[in-house]
Amino acid sequence: MMKAGISFMRINKIFVTHLHGDHFLGIPGLVQTISFSDRREPIYIYGPEGIAEAIDAVRGLGEYQLRFELIPVEMDGEFVLEEEKYRIRAVPVDHYIPTYGLVFEEKKRRTFLRERAEALGIPPGPLYSKLQRGEVVEFQGRTVHPDEVLGERKEGFRLVYSSDTRPLDVIKEASRGAVLIHDATFGEEYRDHAVETKHSTAAEAARVARDGGAKALYLYHISPRYKNGKELYEEAKKIFPEVTLAKDFMKVDMSRYKGGKR
Amino acid sequence: MMKAGISFMRINKIFVTHLHGDHFLGIPGLVQTISFSDRREPIYIYGPEGIAEAIDAVRGLGEYQLRFELIPVEMDGEFVLEEEKYRIRAVPVDHYIPTYGLVFEEKKRRTFLRERAEALGIPPGPLYSKLQRGEVVEFQGRTVHPDEVLGERKEGFRLVYSSDTRPLDVIKEASRGAVLIHDATFGEEYRDHAVETKHSTAAEAARVARDGGAKALYLYHISPRYKNGKELYEEAKKIFPEVTLAKDFMKVDMSRYKGGKR
């Protein structure tokens, strides 16, 4: 996050898909780094069975003072977090310990027509935010209805993260119109390994993306046995052309993937 | 370690200088990564008061199977580990939680005169190792004394790691003839900060190296407020010219620093 220039202070919810070190062990350092700031707002940590014990272990890991709460939330089956601007759905997937896939959905929003608000003489600031949220506003004795300054309702983007899993219908179905980040640990020659260790091959990931109607596929969790993952990319591309090998610090402009049929 | 090409399997002892995250939180990932191998040998973890609780927390951090023991050893005051080829001395230093500095000393060894062993007809292998260790060996009815194949006794190198600390006499005295890695969190303009947070300035580190008679000084723990640490390097160089800014993945040939007066 430091290298990517993303502030720790913006984090207030963390989803842990499963309790394997490579999906979880960034949290102790994150928590202790934040503890050096004057943050007071709690952080909610959503995770599978065992998350509360794991967060207890995080608290006991060395000498530091936490002035904010870490609040574990144990998910039990499908789980939905509704926020004003987005919805996160966590669905159980098929790995060898309890694991969740995540569906991040930006909610439909009406565009804010700034010129109209300005034409009405409304000063930028809190009144703009209220109108954007769809609230009626009183201004200089006049009632402004949000319809006066809001445009058409637009679809947001949808991002599906399979986490570590065998291919699954629930992920396929969630992928319609979405950007899919899918487990692609192995190539076809190691399909037995994928079955045994409860991971997916690149071709399997590509079939989920194709059959689900995803807009784009990002392959992740490439086994270190593949030097650069090019073979996996080629195997997937034959099945689903809109494929990319995910890389650390990769930036993707999600506005390219907004809207369209679901 | 992966990037540096160092095998995890070679680790059987870890010294934790203190329980701050930036000096300790590599251990959970290391332990869980090793747990994927078939290692069975224990790992000893030496640390200050609280190390046993911290290692308990490491054990509870997520879902994995450990097939080897993690054995915490709580140090209480000065501590010495004697091994065949080296000695590690841990000395309490002056930080705001219990913290140790480390003195790593390669023991004096007699050089093995391979040509002589060969001239005596001894085959390379276990007999060479025994002779190197100073043991008498029987070979084809003949007794070979180690003096026959060992040359002069040579000093090894000494490496002193201050850990996070204010400047201290105990570190200065250990530094004679040694390579010193010293806390240099701040420049002189933030000397007050250094005192308050129990760290050192680059100039203070340089004075420890100069007054202690170190062979070389490596500045570490540079505050992120310094973009590249060049100011700290310049401040130290005026006092002790054999100074280097430590960098991740830096390699130093310690054979340059063997022997000489102590």
Interface residues (C-beta under 8 A of the other chain):
Chain A: H18 L19 H20 G21 F24 L25 P28 G29 Q32 T33 G50 E53 A54 D56 A57 V58 R59 G60 L61 G62 E63 Y64 I97
Chain B: H18 L19 H20 G21 F24 L25 P28 G29 Q32 T33 G50 E53 A54 D56 A57 V58 R59 G60 L61 G62 E63 Y64 I97
